[in-house]
Amino acid sequence: MLNTSLPALLELQAKDQWVCWCYEHNAKSKLTKIPYNARTGNKASTTNSATWSDFQTAYAAWQLSQETDESYDGLGFVLNDDYTVIDLDHCIVKETGKPNEWAQAIIDRINSYTEISPSGTGIHIIAKGKIPAGIKRPNIEMYSRGRYITISGNLLEGGQHE
């Protein structure tokens, strides 16, 4: 269940930058997370704010969808220069459920809201501020615009939440 009471998430909830998302296979049969407009049920765009909604609308659409066969898999927050997300892939050690050394070093350095990704294998760090351009490297991506981040609300144990 999404923990919506964390202080950092309360701050994000004040922004009208929310979408729902679903796992779907793309043309290459790769499983991807597709954003949806919570008001219309149509696909959302990370560059068109008319397809985003307030948190309450997105959360209600997600909750309602849990009662149907065609449910949303979660909520997402669209990045629009106010925040930067650092997405660390494949960094949770399966045996311990904790980040590996390289990921922990980044988490410690950024020292911001940190949650386990919906897959349970990665980390999302959300920090205030923007970067001039997106960065994509093996297992590390950083964006502050034109993307969205899935939100699990599953705070990393010992991670920052404010």
C-alpha positions in Angstrom: 0.0 0.0 0.0 1.3 3.4 -0.9 2.4 5.4 2.2 1.0 8.8 1.4 1.8 10.4 4.7 5.6 10.8 4.2 6.6 14.5 4.4 8.3 14.4 1.0 5.3 12.8 -0.6 3.0 15.4 1.0 5.1 18.1 -0.7 4.7 16.4 -4.1 1.0 15.9 -3.5 0.5 19.6 -3.6 1.6 19.6 -7.3 -0.8 18.9 -10.2 1.8 16.6 -11.8 0.3 13.1 -11.1 -0.5 10.2 -13.4 -1.4 6.6 -13.0 0.6 3.9 -14.8 0.3 0.3 -16.1 2.9 -2.3 -17.0 2.6 -3.0 -20.7 4.7 -4.7 -23.4 6.2 -2.4 -26.0 6.8 -3.3 -29.7 9.9 -5.2 -28.7 8.0 -7.2 -26.0 9.8 -5.4 -23.2 7.7 -4.7 -20.2 7.4 -0.9 -19.7 5.5 1.5 -17.4 3.0 3.5 -19.4 1.6 6.7 -17.9 -2.2 7.3 -18.0 -4.4 10.4 -17.4 -6.3 9.7 -14.2 -9.2 11.8 -15.4 -9.8 10.3 -18.8 -8.1 6.9 -18.8 -6.2 7.8 -21.9 -2.4 7.7 -22.2 -0.7 10.7 -20.5 2.2 12.7 -21.9 5.1 13.8 -19.8 5.3 17.0 -21.8 1.6 17.9 -21.8 0.3 19.1 -18.4 -3.3 18.8 -19.6 -2.9 15.0 -19.2 -1.7 15.3 -15.6 -3.9 15.6 -12.5 -3.8 16.5 -8.9 -2.8 13.8 -6.4 -6.4 13.2 -5.1 -7.7 12.5 -8.6 -4.9 10.2 -9.4 -5.0 8.4 -6.1 -8.8 7.9 -6.4 -8.5 6.5 -9.9 -5.8 4.1 -8.8 -7.9 3.0 -5.8 -11.0 2.5 -7.9 -9.0 0.6 -10.5 -7.9 -1.9 -7.8 -11.5 -3.1 -7.7 -11.6 -4.0 -11.5 -9.8 -6.4 -13.7 -8.1 -3.6 -15.6 -6.3 -1.9 -12.7 -3.5 0.6 -12.7 -0.3 -0.7 -11.3 0.6 2.5 -9.5 0.9 6.3 -9.3 3.6 8.4 -11.0 4.9 11.9 -10.6 5.7 14.0 -13.7 9.0 15.8 -13.5 8.8 19.5 -14.5 12.0 21.1 -13.3 11.1 21.4 -9.6 12.7 18.1 -8.7 15.3 15.7 -10.0 15.0 11.9 -9.8 18.0 9.7 -9.6 16.9 6.2 -10.7 19.3 3.4 -9.6 18.6 0.1 -11.4 19.4 -3.4 -10.2 21.1 -2.3 -7.0 19.1 -4.1 -4.2 20.9 -7.1 -2.9 18.4 -9.9 -3.1 19.6 -11.7 0.1 19.5 -8.6 2.3 17.0 -6.3 0.6 19.5 -3.4 1.0 21.3 -1.4 -1.6 24.7 -2.6 -2.8 27.9 -0.5 -2.1 27.8 1.8 -5.2 24.1 2.6 -4.7 24.5 3.3 -1.0 27.4 5.7 -1.8 25.0 7.7 -4.1 22.2 7.5 -1.5 24.5 8.9 1.2 25.8 11.7 -1.0 22.4 12.9 -2.2 20.8 12.5 1.2 17.2 13.1 0.1 13.9 11.2 -0.1 14.8 7.6 -1.1 12.4 4.7 -1.8 12.6 1.2 -3.3 11.2 1.2 -6.8 8.0 -0.7 -7.5 10.0 -3.6 -9.0 11.8 -4.0 -5.6 15.2 -4.2 -7.4 16.0 -0.5 -7.7 16.1 2.8 -5.9 14.4 6.1 -6.6 15.9 9.3 -5.0 13.9 12.4 -5.4 15.7 15.7 -4.7 14.7 19.4 -5.1 16.3 21.2 -8.0 16.9 20.6 -11.7 19.7 19.4 -13.9 20.4 20.9 -17.3 19.9 17.7 -19.2 18.9 14.1 -18.6 21.7 11.6 -17.9 21.5 7.9 -18.8 24.2 5.5 -17.9 24.2 1.8 -17.2 22.1 1.3 -14.0 21.8 5.1 -13.4 19.5 7.7 -14.9 18.8 11.3 -13.8 16.0 13.5 -15.0 14.3 16.7 -14.0 12.0 17.3 -17.0 10.1 15.4 -19.7 9.9 12.1 -17.7 7.8 10.7 -14.9 8.8 8.6 -11.9 6.8 5.7 -10.5 6.1 6.3 -6.8 6.0 3.3 -4.5 6.0 5.1 -1.1 8.2 2.2 0.1 10.8 4.2 2.0 14.2 2.7 2.1 15.0 1.7 5.7 17.2 4.5 7.0 16.5 6.6 4.0 15.6 10.3 4.2 11.9 11.2 4.1 11.9 14.9 4.4 
